[in-house]
Amino acid sequence: MIVSKVIKSCLDELRSISKVDMACYDIDGTLAAITGEKDFNVKPVNIRSFIDSGADSQAFGEYHFFRVNDDGMAVFVVVTRGNGDTAYLMGRAAASELTHLNSAYREKYDKNSFFQNLLLDNMLVIDIYNKAKKLHIDIEKKRAVFLIERNSDNSGDDVLDVVKGLFSSTYGDYVTAVDEHEIVLIKDLNKDDSEEHMRSVAAMIVDMINTEAMVDVRVSYGTVVREIKEVSRSYKEARMAMDVGRIFFGKDNISSYSGLGVGRLIYQLPENLCDFFLREIFGENIPYHLDEETLQTIDRFFENNLNVSETSRQLYVHRNTLVYRIERLEKATGLDIRKFDDALTLKISLMVINYLQYLRSRE
C-alpha cells in the first residue's frame, strides 16, 4: 500500500493546480495526508459511515468524500472541501490517481515478494505459474541469476540503488535484496547472449558500484534457465559460485558456476574425507601455513604451466633461486611440482586446505 509521503505529494500537486484543499484518510478514519495546515475536522465515524454506505462518493455539507479502492475494497477515503464543481471534480481526480498509484505499488511489491519466494523455493509449481500470469511475468524466458555481495560495514541502500538504476523491470530485469548483505539480480537475456556477455554484465556491476557507491563487491552468477520455475536453480548455483569463488579464487571478484572447475567438487566433500585425503598425502606434516613467498611462487609456477624460465622471469628472480625454492618446497611436502602428477596433487591439496580453513572459520 502506498505510503503517506507519496499520498501527500500527489495531493499537494493537485492542490497547486486547483487551489482546492483535500485530505486522505485510511478506513479507520486516521489522517494519512492533508494539504495545508488547517484540519478538516472529519471524524472517524464519518469515514466509517461513508465506507459502509457502499457509495463511490458522497457530499456532507462543504465536504466531498471519495473512495479509493484496491480490488474492489476501500483502502482510503479522499475528502475535498468546497461547494463548487471544482472541489467535486478534483476529488474524483485525486481518488482516481491514488487508485492507480496504489495498484502500481501493490504490483511492485507483489513482484518483489513473488521473486523472493521463488528464489527460496517457497512456492508450488502451480502457484508459480498462476502468480506469474497474474503479475504479467513471462513464464518462458531466458534468464540468469546474479548474486551481489557487499562488505558488512558498507551501506546496503547505496548499492541497491545503483543496481536498480542499472537494471529496470521495464526490460524484464528484477532486483531484490535477500538480506542486508546480498542483492539478487534476475537478468533477462536475449537468445544470443553468451557466457562472455554474462561475465561482461558482472564486470559492469562491479565497476559501477565501485564508481558510484565506492564499495567493493563480489558478483557471482548461475547458469541460464528458460522457465520461471527454474530461476531458483540458477540462484542456488550463483550462491555456490559465490562461496566457492571466495574460498578458492579469493583474488577474483567475479565467479560463475560454470567456471568453478574442481573447486565445485571439493566444496561438496565432507570434512572427514578431506582430512583423510590430506593425511594420506602429507602424513602429520600437512602444510596449513605456507609463507607468502612460497604461495606466490607456487601460484605463478602453475600459471605458467610449470615453466621454470618464464616463472623466474615474472618473479624477477634468478632461475637457480626459483629451483632452490621448489626444492625447499619438495623437502617440506614430499612433492616436486616440476612433475605434473606432483603439481596436480599439491594444487588439489592446497584447495582442500583452503576449504577446511573456511569450514572451521564458520564454526
C-alpha positions in Angstrom: 0.0 0.0 0.0 1.3 3.5 -0.8 2.8 5.5 2.0 1.7 8.8 3.4 4.6 10.7 1.8 3.5 9.6 -1.7 -0.1 10.4 -1.0 0.7 13.9 0.3 2.9 14.6 -2.8 0.0 13.6 -5.0 -2.5 15.8 -3.2 -0.1 18.8 -3.0 0.4 18.6 -6.7 -3.4 18.6 -7.4 -3.8 21.4 -4.8 -1.3 23.6 -6.6 -3.3 23.2 -9.8 -6.8 23.6 -8.5 -6.4 25.5 -5.2 -8.8 23.0 -3.7 -7.9 21.8 -0.2 -8.0 18.0 0.2 -7.1 15.3 2.6 -6.8 11.5 2.7 -7.9 9.1 5.5 -7.4 5.4 5.9 -10.5 3.2 6.5 -10.2 3.6 10.3 -10.5 7.4 10.0 -6.9 8.1 10.7 -5.5 11.1 8.7 -2.9 9.9 6.2 -2.2 13.2 4.4 -3.6 16.7 4.1 -2.8 19.8 2.1 -2.1 23.0 4.1 -2.3 23.3 7.8 -6.0 23.6 8.6 -7.6 20.4 9.8 -10.8 19.3 8.1 -12.4 18.2 11.4 -13.6 15.0 9.7 -14.4 12.4 12.4 -13.7 8.6 12.1 -17.4 7.9 12.4 -18.0 10.0 9.2 -15.4 7.9 7.3 -16.9 4.6 8.5 -20.4 5.8 7.7 -19.3 6.7 4.1 -17.5 3.3 3.6 -20.4 1.3 4.9 -22.8 3.1 2.5 -21.1 1.5 -0.5 -21.2 4.7 -2.5 -18.3 5.8 -4.6 -18.8 9.5 -3.5 -21.0 11.5 -1.1 -21.3 15.1 -0.1 -21.6 16.2 3.6 -22.1 19.9 3.7 -19.0 21.6 2.2 -17.1 18.2 2.2 -17.0 15.7 -0.6 -16.0 12.1 0.1 -14.5 9.7 -2.5 -13.5 6.0 -2.2 -10.0 4.7 -3.2 -10.4 1.0 -3.9 -8.0 -1.9 -4.2 -9.5 -5.0 -5.8 -13.0 -3.7 -5.0 -12.2 -3.0 -1.3 -11.9 0.5 0.1 -8.4 1.3 1.3 -8.5 5.1 1.6 -11.0 8.0 1.5 -10.3 11.3 -0.2 -12.0 14.3 1.2 -12.2 17.7 -0.6 -13.6 21.0 0.8 -15.6 23.4 -1.3 -19.1 23.9 -2.6 -18.3 24.3 -6.3 -17.9 21.8 -9.1 -14.2 22.2 -8.9 -14.0 20.6 -5.5 -16.0 17.6 -6.7 -14.0 17.1 -9.9 -10.6 17.4 -8.1 -11.8 14.9 -5.5 -12.6 12.4 -8.3 -9.3 13.1 -9.9 -7.4 12.6 -6.6 -9.3 9.3 -5.9 -8.5 8.0 -9.4 -4.9 9.0 -9.2 -4.4 7.3 -5.8 -6.2 4.2 -7.0 -3.7 3.9 -9.9 -0.7 4.7 -7.6 -1.8 2.1 -5.1 -2.3 -0.5 -7.8 1.2 0.2 -9.2 2.8 0.0 -5.7 1.0 -3.2 -4.9 2.1 -4.8 -8.2 5.7 -3.7 -7.5 5.8 -5.2 -4.0 3.8 -8.3 -5.1 6.5 -8.9 -7.7 9.2 -8.5 -5.1 7.5 -11.0 -2.8 7.0 -13.4 -5.7 10.6 -13.4 -6.7 11.8 -13.7 -3.1 9.6 -16.8 -2.5 10.6 -18.1 -5.9 14.3 -17.9 -5.1 13.8 -19.6 -1.8 11.7 -22.4 -3.2 8.7 -21.4 -1.1 6.1 -21.9 -3.8 4.4 -24.9 -5.5 4.9 -25.2 -9.3 1.2 -24.5 -10.0 1.3 -21.4 -7.7 4.4 -20.1 -9.6 2.7 -20.2 -12.9 -0.6 -18.8 -11.6 1.1 -15.9 -9.8 3.4 -15.1 -12.7 0.5 -14.9 -15.0 -1.4 -12.6 -12.6 1.7 -10.3 -12.3 2.3 -10.3 -16.1 5.7 -12.1 -15.8 6.8 -14.1 -18.8 6.9 -17.8 -17.9 9.2 -19.0 -20.7 12.1 -16.5 -20.9 15.8 -16.9 -20.9 17.2 -15.7 -17.5 20.1 -15.9 -15.2 20.6 -15.0 -11.6 23.4 -12.7 -10.4 24.3 -12.5 -6.8 26.0 -9.3 -5.5 27.7 -9.5 -2.1 28.9 -6.4 -0.3 31.1 -5.9 2.8 29.2 -5.9 6.1 30.4 -2.4 7.0 29.0 -0.7 3.9 25.7 0.9 3.3 23.3 -1.5 1.7 20.9 1.1 0.4 23.6 2.8 -1.8 24.5 -0.5 -3.5 20.8 -1.4 -4.0 20.1 2.0 -5.6 23.0 1.6 -8.0 21.9 -1.9 -9.1 18.2 -0.7 -9.5 19.5 2.2 -11.6 21.4 -0.2 -13.9 18.6 -2.7 -14.4 14.9 -1.9 -15.0 11.9 -4.1 -14.7 10.7 -2.4 -17.9 13.2 -4.6 -19.7 12.3 -7.7 -17.7 15.1 -7.4 -15.1 14.2 -7.7 -11.4 16.3 -6.7 -8.4 15.6 -7.7 -4.8 17.5 -7.8 -1.5 17.6 -11.2 0.1 19.3 -9.9 3.3 21.3 -6.9 4.5 24.5 -8.1 2.7 23.3 -9.6 -0.6 21.4 -8.4 -3.6 19.9 -10.6 -6.3 19.5 -9.6 -9.9 17.3 -11.8 -12.1 18.6 -10.8 -15.5 16.5 -11.1 -18.7 18.7 -12.4 -21.5 18.4 -12.4 -25.3 18.6 -15.7 -27.1 22.1 -15.0 -28.4 23.6 -13.8 -25.1 26.7 -16.0 -24.3 28.8 -16.7 -21.2 31.0 -13.9 -22.3 28.1 -11.5 -22.2 27.1 -12.6 -18.7 30.7 -12.0 -17.5 30.6 -8.5 -19.0 27.4 -7.8 -17.1 29.0 -9.0 -13.9 32.1 -6.8 -14.6 29.8 -3.8 -15.3 28.1 -4.3 -11.9 31.4 -4.4 -10.1 32.8 -1.3 -11.9 29.6 0.8 -11.5 29.2 0.0 -7.8 32.8 0.8 -7.2 32.5 4.1 -9.1 29.0 5.2 -7.9 28.9 3.9 -4.3 32.6 3.4 -3.8 32.1 -0.1 -2.4 33.9 -3.2 -3.3 31.6 -6.2 -4.1 31.8 -9.7 -5.3 29.5 -10.9 -8.1 28.6 -14.5 -9.0 26.1 -15.9 -11.4 24.4 -19.2 -12.2 23.6 -20.9 -15.5 21.0 -19.8 -17.9 17.4 -21.1 -17.3 14.5 -20.9 -19.7 11.5 -21.3 -17.4 10.4 -19.2 -14.5 10.3 -22.3 -12.2 14.0 -22.9 -12.8 15.1 -19.5 -11.5 15.7 -20.9 -8.0 18.2 -23.4 -9.5 20.2 -20.6 -11.1 20.1 -18.8 -7.7 21.4 -21.8 -5.9 24.2 -22.1 -8.5 25.1 -18.4 -8.0 25.1 -19.0 -4.2 27.5 -21.9 -4.6 29.7 -19.9 -7.1 29.9 -17.1 -4.5 31.1 -19.5 -1.8 33.4 -21.4 -4.0 34.9 -18.3 -5.5 35.5 -16.8 -2.1 37.3 -20.0 -0.9 39.4 -20.9 -3.9 39.6 -17.8 -6.1 39.8 -15.0 -3.5 41.6 -12.6 -5.7 38.8 -12.6 -8.3 35.7 -10.6 -7.6 33.6 -12.4 -10.3 32.8 -16.1 -10.3 30.5 -18.2 -12.4 29.0 -21.6 -11.7 30.2 -23.0 -15.0 33.8 -21.9 -14.3 34.3 -23.4 -10.8 36.1 -26.5 -12.1 37.4 -28.9 -9.4 36.5 -26.3 -6.7 32.8 -27.2 -7.1 33.7 -30.9 -6.4 35.8 -30.1 -3.3 33.1 -27.8 -1.9 30.7 -30.8 -1.7 33.1 -33.1 0.0 32.6 -34.0 3.7 35.1 -32.6 6.2 36.3 -36.1 7.4 37.1 -37.2 3.8 39.2 -34.0 3.3 41.1 -34.7 6.5 41.7 -38.3 5.3 43.0 -37.2 1.9 45.5 -34.7 3.4 46.8 -37.2 5.9 47.3 -39.7 3.2 49.3 -37.3 1.1 51.3 -35.5 3.9 51.1 -37.7 7.0 51.3 -35.4 10.0 53.1 -32.6 8.2 50.1 -31.0 6.5 51.1 -27.6 5.0 48.4 -25.5 6.6 50.6 -22.4 6.9 52.9 -21.8 3.9 54.6 -18.4 3.8 53.6 -15.7 1.3 56.7 -16.1 -0.8 56.1 -19.8 -1.3 52.5 -19.4 -2.1 53.3 -16.7 -4.7 55.9 -19.0 -6.2 53.5 -21.9 -6.5 50.7 -19.8 -8.0 53.0 -18.2 -10.6 54.6 -21.6 -11.5 51.2 -23.1 -12.1 50.0 -20.1 -14.1 53.0 -20.6 -16.4 52.3 -24.3 -16.9 55.3 -25.4 -14.8 57.7 -23.4 -17.0 60.8 -22.6 -14.8 62.3 -19.9 -17.1 59.1 -17.9 -17.6 58.2 -18.1 -13.9 61.6 -16.9 -12.8 61.4 -14.0 -15.3 58.0 -12.9 -14.0 59.1 -13.2 -10.3 62.3 -11.2 -11.1 64.5 -13.9 -9.5 67.3 -16.0 -10.9 66.5 -19.4 -12.3 68.6 -21.1 -9.6 66.7 -19.1 -6.9 63.4 -20.5 -8.2 64.8 -24.0 -8.4 66.0 -23.6 -4.8 62.5 -22.6 -3.7 61.0 -25.6 -5.5 63.4 -28.0 -3.9 62.8 -26.4 -0.5 59.0 -27.0 -1.0 59.7 -30.6 -2.0 61.6 -31.2 1.3 58.6 -29.8 3.2 55.8 -31.6 1.4 57.4 -34.5 -0.4 56.1 -33.2 -3.8 58.2 -32.0 -6.7 56.0 -29.6 -8.5 58.2 -29.7 -11.6 56.4 -33.1 -12.2 52.9 -32.9 -13.5 51.4 -35.5 -11.1 53.0 -33.9 -8.0 51.9 -30.4 -9.2 48.4 -31.6 -9.6 48.4 -33.3 -6.2 49.7 -30.1 -4.5 47.2 -27.9 -6.3 44.3 -30.0 -5.1 45.7 -30.3 -1.6 46.0 -26.6 -1.2 42.4 -26.2 -2.4 41.3 -28.8 0.2 43.2 -26.9 2.9 41.5 -23.7 1.9 38.2 -25.4 2.1 38.8 -26.9 5.5 40.0 -23.5 6.9 36.8 -21.9 5.5 34.6 -24.5 7.2 36.4 -24.1 10.5 36.3 -20.3 10.4 32.5 -20.6 10.2 32.4 -22.7 13.3 
